[in-house]
Amino acid sequence: MAHWLFKSEPNVFSFEKLTAEKTTDWSGVRNHSAKLNMMAMKLGERGFFYHSNEGKAVVGIVEISALYRLDRSDESGKFGMVDIKAVEPLPRPVTLEAVKAEPRLAKMALVANSRLSVQPVTDEEWAIVCEMGGLVQRGAKRAKAPA
C-alpha cells in the first residue's frame, strides 16, 4: 500500500479540526502533480497530516476514505479531491527541521519538493517518520512506542 502526506496551514484547517469533524474532502488543490497523487490513492491507504507554515511538523495520521472525484469548487473542471479521515495524532510531532536532519529522509518529497501540497511517502520514509513521532510499526497496525 502507498503512503501520502497532506499539507495544510493549521490556521486554515488543522489536524485538531479534522479530528473534531472526523472526515473531510481534500478539495481546493490546484496543482497537477498533487492531482496525479490523489488520482493514484486507494481506499484505506494512510497518510501523514502536516502543518505547514505555522508549526511545520507532521502531526497526525489520516486514511483515504473516498476516492478521487471532481472537485465541485473547481470551475475549470480540471481538478479533483479525495476524502480523508483522522486516524490518530502522533505522540510527538515530527518537525521539518527534524526531517531535514535525518539523513535517511534526504530524498523525501517534503525535503526535495516542499511546496507540493499532496506528496507520496515511501514505505521506508513512513516507518522512519512514524518512529520519530513515537509510533512503532507492527505488521499493518501501529502501536505507541514503549516509554
N, CA and C of each residue as an Amber inpcrd file, in Angstrom:
protein
   441
   0.8300000  -1.1940000   0.0000000   0.0000000   0.0000000   0.0000000
   0.8670000   1.2480000   0.0000000   0.4260000   2.2450000  -0.7260000
   1.1480000   3.5160000  -0.7800000   0.8490000   4.3520000   0.4630000
   1.7160000   5.3290000   0.7030000   1.5290000   6.2930000   1.7820000
   1.6270000   7.6890000   1.2000000   1.0700000   8.6560000   1.9340000
   0.9440000  10.0080000   1.4140000   1.2360000  11.0280000   2.5020000
   1.3470000  12.2870000   2.1070000   1.4610000  13.3940000   3.0490000
   0.5610000  14.5130000   2.5400000  -0.2910000  15.0210000   3.4320000
  -1.2180000  16.1110000   3.1280000  -0.8010000  17.3300000   3.9340000
  -0.6280000  18.4560000   3.2510000  -0.1880000  19.6770000   3.9140000
  -1.3480000  20.6530000   4.0690000  -1.4230000  21.2570000   5.2480000
  -2.4320000  22.2770000   5.4880000  -1.8960000  23.2860000   6.4940000
  -2.2330000  24.5340000   6.2850000  -1.8880000  25.5540000   7.2630000
  -2.8320000  25.3680000   8.4510000  -2.2940000  25.2410000   9.6650000
  -3.1530000  24.9570000  10.8140000  -4.1860000  26.0460000  11.1030000
  -3.8980000  27.2940000  10.7220000  -4.8960000  28.3540000  10.9470000
  -6.0300000  28.2860000   9.9240000  -5.8360000  27.5120000   8.8300000
  -6.8790000  27.3200000   7.8280000  -7.6450000  26.0260000   8.1170000
  -6.9270000  24.9180000   8.2750000  -7.5410000  23.6280000   8.6080000
  -6.5050000  22.7750000   9.3160000  -6.6860000  22.5780000  10.6010000
  -5.7150000  21.8570000  11.4280000  -6.0970000  20.3910000  11.6030000
  -5.1320000  19.6130000  12.0900000  -5.4220000  18.2190000  12.3990000
  -6.4720000  18.1330000  13.5050000  -6.4320000  19.0560000  14.4370000
  -7.4270000  19.0820000  15.5190000  -8.8320000  19.2770000  14.9460000
  -8.9480000  20.1540000  13.9360000 -10.2540000  20.3640000  13.3040000
 -10.6930000  19.1070000  12.5670000  -9.7670000  18.4570000  11.8530000
 -10.1040000  17.2050000  11.1710000 -10.5590000  16.1580000  12.1800000
  -9.8640000  16.0670000  13.3020000 -10.2350000  15.0980000  14.3390000
 -11.6500000  15.3770000  14.8480000 -11.9800000  16.6490000  15.0420000
 -13.3220000  17.0120000  15.5140000 -14.3830000  16.6860000  14.4610000
 -14.0500000  16.9140000  13.1910000 -15.0070000  16.6620000  12.1040000
 -15.0260000  15.2030000  11.6650000 -14.0080000  14.4340000  12.0530000
 -13.8430000  13.0130000  11.7180000 -13.3490000  12.7880000  10.2860000
 -13.9700000  13.4590000   9.3050000 -13.5920000  13.2820000   7.8950000
 -13.7890000  14.5930000   7.1600000 -13.0890000  14.7490000   6.0420000
 -13.2590000  15.9470000   5.2100000 -12.9050000  15.6230000   3.7730000
 -13.4600000  16.4130000   2.8530000 -12.9950000  16.2900000   1.4780000
 -11.7380000  17.1520000   1.3490000 -10.7260000  16.6140000   0.6780000
  -9.4700000  17.3330000   0.4750000  -9.5820000  18.0460000  -0.8610000
 -10.2610000  19.1770000  -0.8390000 -10.5650000  19.9310000  -2.0460000
  -9.7090000  21.1860000  -2.1110000  -9.7840000  21.8730000  -3.2330000
  -9.0670000  23.1280000  -3.3960000  -7.6450000  22.9830000  -3.9030000
  -7.2110000  21.7640000  -4.1900000  -5.8540000  21.5250000  -4.6880000
  -5.8210000  21.8970000  -6.1730000  -4.8860000  22.7610000  -6.5390000
  -4.7940000  23.2220000  -7.9270000  -3.3840000  23.0160000  -8.4840000
  -2.8410000  21.8510000  -8.2750000  -1.5100000  21.5120000  -8.7690000
  -1.6250000  20.1600000  -9.4620000  -1.0810000  20.0600000 -10.6710000
  -1.2440000  18.8270000 -11.4460000  -0.5080000  17.6360000 -10.8230000
   0.6560000  17.8510000 -10.2260000   1.3640000  16.7410000  -9.5670000
   0.5650000  16.2360000  -8.3760000   0.0250000  17.1580000  -7.5810000
  -0.8030000  16.7670000  -6.4360000  -2.0560000  16.0350000  -6.9220000
  -2.6350000  16.5030000  -8.0250000  -3.8070000  15.8500000  -8.6230000
  -3.4890000  14.4060000  -8.9880000  -2.3490000  14.1920000  -9.6470000
  -1.9550000  12.8320000 -10.0300000  -1.7470000  11.9540000  -8.7950000
  -1.1950000  12.5180000  -7.7400000  -1.0390000  11.7570000  -6.4910000
  -2.3930000  11.3440000  -5.9430000  -3.3510000  12.2700000  -5.9310000
  -4.6840000  11.9250000  -5.4130000  -5.3800000  10.8980000  -6.3060000
  -5.1630000  10.9770000  -7.6090000  -5.7710000  10.0110000  -8.5220000
  -5.2320000   8.5930000  -8.2730000  -4.0080000   8.4950000  -7.7570000
  -3.3810000   7.1940000  -7.5080000  -3.7890000   6.5770000  -6.1680000
  -4.4590000   7.3230000  -5.3260000  -4.7940000   6.8390000  -3.9780000
  -5.8550000   5.7560000  -4.0180000  -5.7340000   4.8390000  -3.0360000
  -6.7010000   3.7540000  -2.8620000  -7.3240000   3.8470000  -1.4750000
  -8.5520000   3.3670000  -1.3650000  -9.2390000   3.3720000  -0.0690000
  -8.3950000   2.6600000   0.9780000  -8.3290000   3.2380000   2.1480000
  -7.6220000   2.6210000   3.2650000  -6.1470000   2.9640000   3.3520000
  -5.5940000   3.5610000   2.2990000  -4.1890000   3.9570000   2.3890000
  -4.0590000   5.0630000   3.4340000  -2.8820000   5.1140000   4.0410000
  -2.6400000   6.0730000   5.1180000  -1.7450000   7.2040000   4.6560000
  -1.8700000   8.3180000   5.3410000  -1.0370000   9.4740000   5.0560000
  -0.6990000  10.2210000   6.3160000   0.3000000  11.0640000   6.2100000
   0.6400000  11.9860000   7.2880000  -0.1360000  13.2720000   7.0820000
  -0.5150000  13.9170000   8.1800000  -1.0970000  15.2490000   8.1490000
  -0.0140000  16.1940000   8.6200000   0.3400000  17.1530000   7.7740000
   1.4610000  18.0530000   8.0280000   0.9560000  19.4810000   8.1750000
   1.3120000  20.1200000   9.2860000   1.0010000  21.5390000   9.4710000
   2.0870000  22.3620000   8.7930000   1.7170000  23.1080000   7.7460000
   2.6900000  23.9160000   7.0160000   2.6790000  25.3560000   7.5330000
   3.6840000  26.0880000   7.1430000   3.8810000  27.4920000   7.5130000
   4.0000000  27.6820000   9.0220000   2.9500000  27.4520000   9.7690000
   2.9650000  27.5550000  11.2210000   3.1770000  26.1670000  11.8060000
   4.2160000  25.9840000  12.5780000   4.4560000  24.6790000  13.1800000
   5.3900000  23.8120000  12.3660000   5.1590000  23.7270000  11.0610000
   5.9740000  22.9300000  10.1460000   6.3310000  21.5730000  10.7360000
   5.3000000  20.7270000  10.8970000   5.5150000  19.4150000  11.5020000
   4.4510000  18.4220000  11.0620000   4.8640000  17.1580000  10.9810000
   3.9220000  16.0580000  10.8020000   3.2700000  15.8610000  12.1660000
   1.9390000  15.9530000  12.2050000   1.2460000  15.9260000  13.4950000
   0.2560000  14.7780000  13.6520000  -0.1030000  14.1050000  12.5510000
  -1.1030000  13.0590000  12.6770000  -1.1100000  12.1010000  11.4990000
  -1.9270000  11.0590000  11.6640000  -2.1280000  10.0310000  10.6420000
  -3.5670000  10.1400000  10.1480000  -3.7230000  10.0710000   8.8050000
  -5.0500000  10.0900000   8.1920000  -5.1980000   8.8610000   7.2920000
  -6.4170000   8.6060000   6.8770000  -6.7050000   7.4800000   5.9840000
  -7.5870000   7.9590000   4.8430000  -7.3440000   7.4320000   3.6530000
  -8.1700000   7.7670000   2.4950000  -9.5260000   7.0830000   2.6790000
 -10.6000000   7.8870000   2.7060000 -11.9260000   7.3250000   2.9520000
 -12.8750000   7.4590000   1.7650000 -12.4910000   8.2100000   0.7390000
 -13.2610000   8.2660000  -0.5140000 -12.2830000   8.5740000  -1.6430000
 -12.4920000   7.9230000  -2.7680000 -11.5780000   8.0330000  -3.9040000
 -11.7260000   9.3430000  -4.6650000 -10.7680000   9.5840000  -5.5300000
 -10.7040000  10.7840000  -6.3570000 -11.9780000  10.9700000  -7.1630000
 -12.4290000  12.2010000  -7.1810000 -13.5920000  12.6000000  -7.9710000
 -13.4640000  14.0940000  -8.2440000 -14.2890000  14.6340000  -9.1000000
 -14.2190000  16.0510000  -9.4320000 -14.4430000  16.9210000  -8.1960000
 -13.6790000  17.9900000  -8.1350000 -13.8090000  18.9800000  -7.0660000
 -14.8440000  20.0080000  -7.5250000 -15.9710000  20.0370000  -6.8560000
 -17.0650000  20.9350000  -7.2390000 -16.6640000  22.4160000  -7.1520000
 -15.6150000  22.7360000  -6.3800000 -15.1920000  24.1310000  -6.2530000
 -14.2890000  24.5800000  -7.4030000 -13.9390000  23.6570000  -8.3000000
 -13.0660000  23.9790000  -9.4330000 -13.9170000  24.2580000 -10.6660000
 -14.0540000  25.5300000 -11.0250000 -14.8760000  25.9100000 -12.1680000
 -14.3050000  25.4090000 -13.4970000 -12.9970000  25.1340000 -13.5460000
 -12.3830000  24.6610000 -14.7950000 -12.6850000  23.1900000 -15.0680000
 -13.0550000  22.4390000 -14.0220000 -13.3290000  21.0110000 -14.1720000
 -12.0880000  20.1540000 -14.3350000 -10.9060000  20.7220000 -14.0670000
  -9.6440000  20.0020000 -14.2570000  -9.1420000  19.2880000 -12.9960000
  -9.6360000  19.6990000 -11.8530000  -9.0660000  19.1870000 -10.6050000
 -10.0970000  18.4260000  -9.7890000  -9.5910000  17.5800000  -8.9060000
 -10.4760000  16.7520000  -8.1000000 -10.0960000  16.7530000  -6.6390000
 -10.6630000  15.8030000  -5.9210000 -10.4430000  15.7070000  -4.4830000
 -10.6090000  14.2610000  -4.0390000 -10.1320000  13.9750000  -2.8510000
 -10.3740000  12.7160000  -2.1490000 -10.9270000  13.0840000  -0.7840000
 -11.4050000  12.1060000  -0.0480000 -11.7750000  12.3350000   1.3500000
 -10.7370000  11.6700000   2.2270000 -10.4350000  12.3240000   3.3480000
  -9.5500000  11.7310000   4.3430000 -10.2520000  11.7610000   5.6940000
  -9.8760000  10.8130000   6.5390000 -10.4020000  10.8170000   7.9020000
  -9.2360000  10.7480000   8.8730000  -9.4300000  11.3400000  10.0270000
  -8.4040000  11.3270000  11.0720000  -8.2970000   9.9210000  11.6430000
  -7.0720000   9.4530000  11.8480000  -6.8290000   8.1540000  12.4690000
  -6.2960000   8.3550000  13.8800000  -5.1630000   9.0720000  13.9920000
  -4.5840000   9.3320000  15.3120000  -3.5280000  10.4160000  15.2110000
  -3.3450000  11.1530000  16.3140000  -2.2520000  12.1300000  16.3410000
  -0.9350000  11.4120000  16.6050000   0.1530000  12.0190000  16.1930000
   1.4610000  11.4820000  16.5640000   1.7250000  11.8600000  18.0190000
   2.2540000  10.9390000  18.8190000   2.5900000  11.2850000  20.2050000
   3.5790000  12.4520000  20.2790000   4.4990000  12.5080000  19.3050000
   5.4670000  13.6130000  19.2160000   5.4390000  14.1450000  17.7890000
   5.0670000  15.4130000  17.5870000   5.1350000  15.9650000  16.2400000
   6.5570000  15.8450000  15.6870000   6.6560000  15.5900000  14.3910000
   7.9610000  15.4780000  13.7260000   8.1460000  16.7370000  12.8900000
   9.0430000  17.6010000  13.3380000   9.2420000  18.8900000  12.6890000
   9.9740000  18.7420000  11.3560000   9.7950000  19.7370000  10.5090000
  10.5210000  19.7830000   9.2450000  12.0240000  19.8090000   9.5240000
  12.4200000  20.5090000  10.5440000  13.8370000  20.5590000  10.9360000
  14.3630000  19.1620000  11.2500000  13.5850000  18.3660000  11.9850000
  13.9990000  17.0020000  12.3260000  14.0480000  16.1160000  11.0820000
  13.0840000  16.2890000  10.1670000  13.0770000  15.5160000   8.9230000
  14.3260000  15.8410000   8.1120000  14.6560000  17.1330000   7.9990000
  15.8360000  17.5390000   7.2300000  17.1330000  17.0700000   7.8790000
  17.1170000  16.9020000   9.1950000  18.3180000  16.4650000   9.9110000
  18.5330000  14.9540000   9.8360000  17.5210000  14.2050000   9.4120000
  17.6080000  12.7420000   9.3280000  18.1230000  12.3610000   7.9410000
  19.3710000  11.8650000   7.8490000  19.9530000  11.5430000   6.5270000
  19.1240000  10.5590000   5.6990000  18.4230000   9.6350000   6.3480000
  17.6250000   8.6510000   5.6100000  16.4040000   9.2790000   4.9390000
  16.0870000  10.5380000   5.2860000  14.9350000  11.2220000   4.6990000
  15.3410000  12.3090000   3.7090000  16.6030000  12.3160000   3.3000000
  17.1210000  13.3670000   2.4160000  16.3850000  13.4460000   1.0820000
  15.8520000  12.3220000   0.5980000  15.1490000  12.3150000  -0.6900000
  13.6300000  12.3920000  -0.5390000  13.1300000  12.5210000   0.6790000
  11.6920000  12.6150000   0.9080000  11.1380000  13.8480000   0.1930000
   9.9690000  13.7260000  -0.4130000   9.3630000  14.8460000  -1.1440000
   9.2300000  16.0800000  -0.2600000   8.9810000  15.9010000   1.0210000
   8.8560000  17.0270000   1.9390000  10.1370000  17.8610000   1.9640000
  11.2610000  17.2240000   1.7430000  12.5570000  17.9140000   1.7040000
  12.8650000  18.3780000   0.2850000  12.6760000  17.5000000  -0.6800000
  13.0760000  17.7670000  -2.0670000  12.0890000  18.6520000  -2.8280000
  10.8050000  18.5740000  -2.5020000   9.7700000  19.3360000  -3.2100000
   8.7610000  19.8440000  -2.1920000   9.2370000  20.6800000  -1.2900000
   8.4610000  21.0640000  -0.1180000   7.1820000  21.8320000  -0.4220000
   7.0390000  22.3930000  -1.6060000   5.8470000  23.1890000  -1.9080000
   4.6440000  22.3340000  -2.3350000   4.8680000  21.0830000  -2.7000000
   3.7860000  20.2150000  -3.1670000   2.8380000  19.8820000  -2.0180000
   1.5400000  20.1360000  -2.2010000   0.5690000  20.0110000  -1.1120000
   0.1130000  18.5860000  -0.8220000   0.2260000  17.6870000  -1.7850000
  -0.1070000  16.2770000  -1.6000000   1.0550000  15.4800000  -2.1730000
   1.7490000  14.7460000  -1.3080000   3.0090000  14.1090000  -1.6920000
   2.9990000  12.6110000  -1.4280000   3.7360000  11.8530000  -2.2370000
   3.9270000  10.4360000  -1.9270000   4.9700000  10.2930000  -0.8240000
   4.8450000   9.2300000  -0.0500000   5.7990000   8.8910000   1.0110000
   6.1530000   7.4210000   0.8150000   7.4450000   7.1010000   0.7480000
   7.8480000   5.7010000   0.5700000   7.6020000   4.9170000   1.8590000
   7.5900000   3.5830000   1.7420000   7.4190000   2.7360000   2.9250000
   8.5170000   2.9980000   3.9520000   9.7550000   3.1610000   3.4740000
  10.8670000   3.4200000   4.3960000  10.6950000   4.7690000   5.0900000
  10.3270000   5.8030000   4.3380000  10.0990000   7.1250000   4.9310000
   8.9650000   7.0650000   5.9460000   7.9190000   6.3220000   5.6140000
   6.7690000   6.1750000   6.5160000   7.2310000   5.5960000   7.8540000
   7.9880000   4.5210000   7.7980000   8.4470000   3.8490000   9.0200000
   9.3520000   4.7650000   9.8440000  10.2230000   5.5010000   9.1840000
  11.1560000   6.3890000   9.9010000  10.3960000   7.5180000  10.5940000
   9.4770000   8.1680000   9.8740000   8.7260000   9.2780000  10.4640000
   7.8180000   8.7680000  11.5920000   7.2000000   7.6050000  11.4090000
   6.3830000   7.0320000  12.4930000   7.2330000   6.7980000  13.7380000
   8.4220000   6.2410000  13.5480000   9.3300000   6.0060000  14.6760000
   9.7200000   7.3250000  15.3380000  10.0610000   8.3190000  14.5430000
  10.4270000   9.6310000  15.0790000   9.2720000  10.2640000  15.8460000
   8.0530000   9.9820000  15.4180000   6.8630000  10.5430000  16.0480000
   6.3270000   9.7400000  17.2120000   7.0140000   8.6480000  17.5640000
   6.5860000   7.8600000  18.7190000   5.6370000   6.7290000  18.4020000
   5.4940000   6.3950000  17.1250000   4.6740000   5.2520000  16.7290000
   5.5910000   4.1510000  16.2350000   5.2220000   2.9010000  16.5150000
   6.0160000   1.7580000  16.0820000   5.1570000   0.9270000  15.1420000
   5.7330000   0.4810000  14.0380000   5.0140000  -0.3570000  13.0790000
   5.0210000  -1.8020000  13.5590000   3.8650000  -2.4500000  13.5410000
   3.7550000  -3.8820000  13.8420000   2.7990000  -4.4590000  12.8150000
   3.3700000  -5.0050000  11.7480000   2.5110000  -5.5040000  10.6790000
   1.7490000  -4.3430000  10.0800000   0.4460000  -4.4760000   9.9310000
  -0.3750000  -3.4150000   9.3630000  -0.8740000  -2.4610000  10.4310000
  -0.6450000  -2.7880000  11.7030000  -1.1620000  -1.9610000  12.7960000
  -0.0490000  -1.1200000  13.3830000  -0.4320000  -0.0130000  13.9910000
   0.5120000   0.8480000  14.6760000   0.2240000   0.7760000  16.1620000
   1.2640000   0.8510000  16.9340000   1.1080000   0.9090000  18.3740000
   2.0640000   1.9530000  18.8960000   1.7240000   2.5320000  20.0320000
   2.6050000   3.5280000  20.6250000   3.8900000   2.8480000  21.0530000
   4.9760000   3.5890000  20.8870000   6.2820000   3.0670000  21.3060000
   6.3140000   2.9620000  22.8150000   7.0360000   1.9510000  23.3410000
   7.1370000   1.8380000  24.7990000   7.8550000   3.0520000  25.3660000
   7.4350000   3.4490000  26.5530000   8.0260000   4.6500000  27.2050000
   9.3880000   4.3580000  27.7730000
